[in-house]
Amino acid sequence: MFRIVLGSLLVIVTMLAVPSVEKALFYLPLVFALSVSLPNLDKLKTSRPLGILLTLGQSYLVFLGLAIVIYFFDEWLIAISSEEITEYEGIIMITIGGYLAALLLFYFHSFLFKVNNLKFSFLAITTCYVLVVIVMLVFSKNDYLQFGVEKFPSFLISWCIFMSLAYSISLNKDVFLSKTKLKQG
């Protein structure tokens, strides 16, 4: 069970050790890739060094792709509405974007890691993503979703923590089910 939470703990410890949020955001894909790949080295389909490098590349590509898509979608919303984006449009855009990024990254990870049950993985990712949104809504009072607000990095860090947990649960399904005493349906 320690292996399942180890990735999330790595993200938390790294974020606490990095002195500034700006530096943390640049290294976030690196931290995320290592938090998923290092505790699950035995689940890689390729050699360990190649698997870690490919996981790292995938993380940076998805994070960069998400940033580009959100930027252009933000510009498109401003262009069609000729007003600033409202709080609710920001919430929807970031929530959907973060969830799609989690699913896309896991799709890419499924080529590198041994995934036993995609349905269970989808459920784990969805559940952990709901936890991201709930935590951010409770602790940030919706401000985290507004562009230009300093709380947006908190969303990204929270995303990395919970998605690392979701991916580890997905990759270690049998251990998770046996330790939590959940019956497989």
C-alpha positions as CSV (number, residue, x, y, z in Angstrom):
1,M,0.0,0.0,0.0
2,F,3.0,2.3,0.6
3,R,3.9,2.0,-3.1
4,I,0.5,3.4,-4.0
5,V,0.9,6.6,-1.9
6,L,4.6,6.9,-2.5
7,G,4.1,8.9,-5.7
8,S,1.8,11.4,-4.1
9,L,4.3,11.8,-1.2
10,L,7.1,12.5,-3.7
11,V,5.1,15.3,-5.2
12,I,4.3,16.8,-1.8
13,V,7.8,16.6,-0.6
14,T,9.2,18.1,-3.8
15,M,6.8,20.9,-3.8
16,L,7.6,21.7,-0.2
17,A,11.4,21.7,-1.0
18,V,11.2,24.0,-4.1
19,P,11.6,27.6,-2.9
20,S,9.3,29.3,-5.5
21,V,6.0,28.4,-7.2
22,E,7.4,29.6,-10.6
23,K,10.2,27.1,-10.4
24,A,7.8,24.4,-9.2
25,L,5.5,24.9,-12.2
26,F,8.4,24.4,-14.6
27,Y,9.4,21.1,-12.9
28,L,5.9,19.9,-12.3
29,P,5.8,17.5,-15.3
30,L,9.2,16.1,-14.3
31,V,8.1,15.6,-10.7
32,F,4.8,14.0,-11.9
33,A,6.6,11.7,-14.3
34,L,9.0,10.5,-11.7
35,S,6.3,10.2,-9.1
36,V,4.4,7.8,-11.4
37,S,7.4,5.9,-12.9
38,L,9.8,5.4,-10.0
39,P,7.3,3.6,-7.6
40,N,6.1,1.5,-10.5
41,L,9.3,0.5,-12.2
42,D,8.2,-3.2,-12.3
43,K,5.1,-2.2,-14.2
44,L,7.0,-0.8,-17.2
45,K,6.7,-2.7,-20.5
46,T,10.1,-1.3,-21.6
47,S,13.5,-1.1,-20.0
48,R,13.6,1.1,-16.9
49,P,15.7,4.0,-18.2
50,L,13.8,4.2,-21.5
51,G,10.4,3.9,-19.7
52,I,11.3,6.8,-17.4
53,L,12.5,8.9,-20.3
54,L,9.3,8.2,-22.3
55,T,7.1,8.9,-19.3
56,L,9.0,12.2,-18.8
57,G,8.5,13.1,-22.5
58,Q,4.8,12.3,-22.4
59,S,4.3,14.4,-19.2
60,Y,5.9,17.4,-20.7
61,L,4.0,17.0,-24.0
62,V,0.6,16.7,-22.3
63,F,1.3,19.6,-19.9
64,L,2.5,21.8,-22.8
65,G,-0.4,20.7,-25.0
66,L,-2.9,21.5,-22.2
67,A,-1.4,25.0,-21.7
68,I,-1.6,25.7,-25.4
69,V,-5.1,24.5,-25.8
70,I,-6.3,26.4,-22.7
71,Y,-4.6,29.6,-24.0
72,F,-6.2,29.4,-27.4
73,F,-9.6,28.4,-25.9
74,D,-9.3,31.3,-23.6
75,E,-8.6,33.7,-26.5
76,W,-11.4,32.2,-28.5
77,L,-13.9,32.7,-25.6
78,I,-12.9,36.3,-25.3
79,A,-13.2,36.8,-29.1
80,I,-16.7,35.4,-29.3
81,S,-18.1,37.0,-26.1
82,S,-16.2,40.3,-26.4
83,E,-16.1,40.3,-22.6
84,E,-13.8,38.9,-20.0
85,I,-14.3,35.3,-19.1
86,T,-16.7,34.8,-16.2
87,E,-15.8,32.8,-13.2
88,Y,-18.0,29.9,-14.3
89,E,-16.6,29.7,-17.8
90,G,-13.1,29.6,-16.2
91,I,-14.2,26.8,-13.8
92,I,-15.6,24.8,-16.7
93,M,-12.6,25.3,-18.9
94,I,-10.0,24.3,-16.3
95,T,-12.1,21.4,-14.9
96,I,-12.6,19.9,-18.3
97,G,-9.1,20.6,-19.4
98,G,-7.6,19.1,-16.3
99,Y,-9.7,16.0,-16.6
100,L,-9.0,15.5,-20.3
101,A,-5.3,16.0,-19.6
102,A,-5.5,13.2,-16.9
103,L,-7.2,10.9,-19.3
104,L,-4.9,11.7,-22.2
105,L,-1.8,11.2,-20.1
106,F,-3.1,7.9,-18.8
107,Y,-3.9,6.8,-22.3
108,F,-0.2,7.5,-23.3
109,H,1.0,5.8,-20.1
110,S,-1.1,2.7,-21.0
111,F,1.5,2.0,-23.8
112,L,4.4,2.1,-21.3
113,F,2.9,0.5,-18.2
114,K,1.1,-2.8,-17.7
115,V,-2.5,-1.8,-17.0
116,N,-4.8,-4.7,-16.1
117,N,-8.2,-3.1,-16.2
118,L,-9.0,0.2,-18.1
119,K,-12.5,0.4,-16.6
120,F,-11.1,0.3,-13.1
121,S,-8.4,2.9,-14.1
122,F,-11.0,5.2,-15.5
123,L,-13.0,5.0,-12.3
124,A,-9.8,5.7,-10.2
125,I,-8.8,8.7,-12.3
126,T,-12.4,10.1,-12.3
127,T,-12.7,9.7,-8.5
128,C,-9.3,11.3,-7.8
129,Y,-10.1,14.1,-10.2
130,V,-13.3,14.8,-8.4
131,L,-11.2,15.0,-5.2
132,V,-9.0,17.6,-6.9
133,V,-12.0,19.8,-7.7
134,I,-13.5,19.3,-4.3
135,V,-10.3,20.2,-2.5
136,M,-9.7,23.3,-4.6
137,L,-13.3,24.4,-4.2
138,V,-13.2,24.0,-0.4
139,F,-9.8,25.6,0.1
140,S,-9.7,28.2,-2.6
141,K,-13.3,29.4,-2.8
142,N,-13.4,29.2,-6.6
143,D,-10.5,31.7,-7.0
144,Y,-8.2,29.0,-8.2
145,L,-10.0,28.8,-11.5
146,Q,-9.7,32.4,-12.5
147,F,-6.9,33.2,-14.9
148,G,-4.2,35.4,-13.5
149,V,-5.0,34.5,-10.0
150,E,-2.0,33.2,-8.0
151,K,-4.0,30.2,-6.8
152,F,-4.0,28.5,-10.2
153,P,-0.6,26.8,-9.4
154,S,-2.3,25.2,-6.4
155,F,-4.7,23.6,-8.7
156,L,-1.8,22.2,-10.8
157,I,0.0,20.9,-7.7
158,S,-3.2,19.4,-6.4
159,W,-3.8,17.8,-9.8
160,C,-0.3,16.2,-9.7
161,I,-0.8,14.9,-6.2
162,F,-4.2,13.2,-6.9
163,M,-3.4,12.0,-10.4
164,S,-0.2,10.4,-9.2
165,L,-2.4,8.6,-6.6
166,A,-4.9,7.7,-9.3
167,Y,-2.3,6.3,-11.6
168,S,-0.6,4.3,-8.8
169,I,-4.0,2.9,-7.8
170,S,-4.6,1.9,-11.4
171,L,-1.2,0.3,-11.9
172,N,-1.5,-1.6,-8.5
173,K,-5.2,-2.5,-8.7
174,D,-4.8,-5.9,-7.0
175,V,-2.9,-4.5,-4.0
176,F,-5.3,-1.6,-3.6
177,L,-8.3,-3.9,-3.7
178,S,-6.9,-6.4,-1.3
179,K,-5.7,-3.8,1.2
180,T,-8.9,-1.8,1.1
181,K,-10.9,-5.0,1.2
182,L,-13.0,-3.9,-1.8
183,K,-14.6,-6.6,-3.8
184,Q,-14.0,-6.8,-7.5
185,G,-17.2,-6.5,-9.5
